[in-house]
Amino acid sequence: MLTKKELENVPSSFDVVGSIAIIDIPPELKKKEKIIAETMIKLFKPVKTVVKKSGIHYGKYRRQKLDVIAGEKTKVAEYKESGVRIKVDLEKAYFSSRLGTERLRIAKRVKPKEKVLVMFSGVAPFPLVIAKNSKPGIIYAVEMNPVAHEYAEHNVVLNKMQDKIKLFKGDVRDVVPKLKKKFDRILMPMPKTSRTFLETAFKAAKKGTIIHFYAFGREEDEFQLIRDAVKEECKQHKKKCRIIRTVKAGHYAPGVYRVCIDFRLL
């Protein structure tokens, strides 16, 4: 059993992807983690597995070490969102269920017959939600993590989107220039390093292209710094742009937001 003090330290929020719950266990509760996990499985019917995070996302493939502490011994989840089905190995490929609202927001803004480029596309959640909830002409998706790319291929077939989504494996800096195409809309959902890839995005853009640029920031002061950084990159690459909107796309950490800057090239 847990003491009153221990109960106060149990995390009140956690992510659920399919039948897998992902939880942060405070060090002081490590000895009670199995009790906590087994209780979660009893209380939340969809949950069949509880895993704990062991450290942060690491490496160029954005992987997350997870340990199963109760339930079925699996880290592969099947998840439903906005009319699509997504299969993902949560330890070997990056995926966030918290971005569901943001993915649908972008999908609702895609106009008929738009040509869309999704950088850092992972297991293809953005491409799938866009293809399902709007009428794009074609979606190109680029991901360098080979495991994530394999799951993306599976998910595209699973959702019968082969005619709408084209997948490419590799570094966007290598793949995008070889496409030799210009896009109406470009997504850059990798907040930590997106700025270093803006030059690549500009090469695939044209006058009127809308770019969805993601970054991390604390409240309005830092949001302005992010907008200024976008404008500075545009200036350095001799591009004119107009900021359309700034959107809080969920919390990343206490006090830190995942921010999307929507801007148009003029």
Residue pairs with C-beta under 8 A, 6 or more apart in sequence:
1 35
2 10
2 32
2 35
2 36
6 28
6 29
6 32
9 26
9 28
9 29
10 29
10 36
11 23
11 24
11 25
11 26
14 21
14 22
14 23
14 24
14 40
15 21
15 22
15 96
15 97
15 98
16 22
16 44
16 46
16 47
16 97
17 77
17 79
17 88
17 90
17 95
17 97
18 46
18 77
18 78
18 79
18 80
19 46
19 47
19 48
19 49
19 72
19 77
19 78
20 47
20 48
20 49
20 50
20 51
20 74
20 75
20 77
20 90
21 37
21 40
21 44
21 47
21 49
21 50
21 51
22 51
22 52
22 53
22 66
22 90
23 36
23 37
23 40
23 50
23 51
23 52
23 53
24 52
24 53
25 33
25 36
25 52
25 69
29 36
33 52
33 69
34 69
34 70
36 50
37 50
37 52
37 69
37 70
37 71
38 50
38 70
40 47
40 50
40 70
41 47
41 48
41 49
41 50
41 70
41 71
47 71
48 71
48 72
49 68
49 70
49 71
49 72
49 73
49 74
49 75
50 68
50 69
50 70
50 71
51 66
51 67
51 68
51 69
51 75
51 90
52 66
52 67
52 69
53 64
53 65
53 66
54 65
54 66
54 67
55 64
55 65
56 64
57 63
57 64
57 94
58 64
58 65
60 144
60 145
61 92
61 93
61 94
61 144
61 145
61 147
61 148
62 93
62 94
62 122
62 145
62 190
63 91
63 92
63 93
63 94
63 145
64 90
64 91
64 94
65 91
66 75
66 90
66 91
68 74
68 75
75 89
75 90
75 91
75 92
76 87
76 88
76 89
76 90
77 87
77 88
77 90
78 85
78 86
78 87
79 85
79 86
79 87
79 88
79 95
79 97
80 86
81 97
81 100
81 103
81 125
81 129
82 100
82 103
82 104
82 107
82 129
82 132
82 133
83 129
83 132
83 133
84 125
84 128
84 129
84 132
84 155
84 159
85 155
85 158
85 159
86 95
86 123
86 124
86 125
86 128
86 155
87 123
87 151
87 154
87 155
87 158
88 95
88 122
88 123
88 148
88 151
89 147
89 151
92 145
92 147
92 148
93 122
93 123
93 145
93 147
93 148
93 151
94 122
94 145
94 148
95 122
95 123
95 125
98 250
98 251
99 125
99 189
99 249
99 250
99 258
101 249
101 250
102 247
102 249
102 250
102 258
102 260
103 125
103 126
103 129
103 130
104 129
104 133
105 247
105 249
106 126
106 129
106 130
106 187
106 212
107 129
107 130
107 132
107 133
107 134
108 133
108 134
109 134
109 210
110 116
110 130
110 134
110 135
110 136
110 185
111 134
111 184
112 134
112 135
112 136
112 137
113 135
113 136
113 137
114 134
114 136
114 137
114 184
114 185
115 136
115 137
115 138
115 140
115 181
115 182
115 183
115 184
115 185
116 127
116 130
116 136
116 138
116 139
116 140
116 183
116 184
116 185
116 186
116 187
117 139
117 140
117 141
117 142
117 176
117 181
117 183
117 185
117 186
117 187
117 201
117 204
118 124
118 126
118 127
118 130
118 139
118 140
118 141
118 142
118 186
118 187
118 189
119 142
119 172
119 176
119 186
119 187
119 188
119 189
119 190
119 197
119 200
119 201
120 142
120 143
120 172
120 188
120 189
120 190
121 127
121 141
121 142
121 143
121 152
121 167
122 143
122 145
122 148
122 152
123 148
123 151
123 152
123 155
124 141
124 143
124 151
124 152
124 155
124 156
124 165
124 167
126 141
126 187
126 189
127 139
127 141
127 152
127 156
127 161
127 165
128 155
128 156
128 159
128 161
128 165
130 136
130 139
131 139
131 159
131 161
131 164
131 165
132 159
132 161
136 164
138 164
138 165
138 166
139 164
139 165
139 166
140 166
140 168
140 179
140 181
140 183
141 152
141 165
141 166
141 167
141 168
142 167
142 168
142 169
142 170
142 172
142 175
142 176
143 149
143 152
143 167
143 168
143 169
144 169
144 170
144 171
144 172
146 169
149 167
149 169
152 167
153 167
156 162
156 165
156 167
168 175
168 179
169 175
172 197
172 200
173 197
173 200
176 200
176 201
176 203
176 204
177 200
177 203
177 204
179 204
181 204
182 204
182 205
182 206
182 209
183 204
183 205
183 206
183 209
184 208
184 209
184 210
185 209
185 210
185 211
185 212
186 201
186 204
186 205
186 209
186 210
186 211
186 212
187 211
187 212
188 194
188 197
188 198
188 201
188 211
188 212
188 213
188 214
189 212
189 214
190 197
190 214
191 214
191 215
191 216
191 252
191 258
191 259
192 216
194 213
194 214
194 215
195 215
195 229
195 233
198 211
198 213
198 230
198 233
198 237
199 233
199 237
201 211
202 237
202 239
202 265
205 211
205 239
205 265
206 265
207 265
207 266
208 264
208 265
208 266
209 264
209 265
210 244
210 262
210 263
210 264
211 262
211 263
211 264
211 265
212 260
212 261
212 262
213 230
213 260
213 261
213 262
213 263
214 249
214 258
214 259
214 260
214 261
215 226
215 229
215 258
215 259
215 261
216 252
216 256
216 257
216 258
216 259
217 223
217 225
217 226
217 256
217 257
217 259
218 255
218 256
218 257
219 255
219 257
223 246
223 259
226 246
226 259
226 261
227 243
227 246
227 261
230 241
230 243
230 261
230 263
231 241
231 243
234 240
234 241
234 263
234 265
239 265
240 265
240 266
241 263
241 264
241 265
241 266
242 263
242 264
242 266
243 261
243 262
243 263
244 262
244 263
244 264
245 261
245 262
246 259
246 260
246 261
246 262
247 259
247 260
247 262
248 257
248 258
248 259
249 257
249 258
249 259
249 260
250 257
250 258
251 257
251 258
252 258
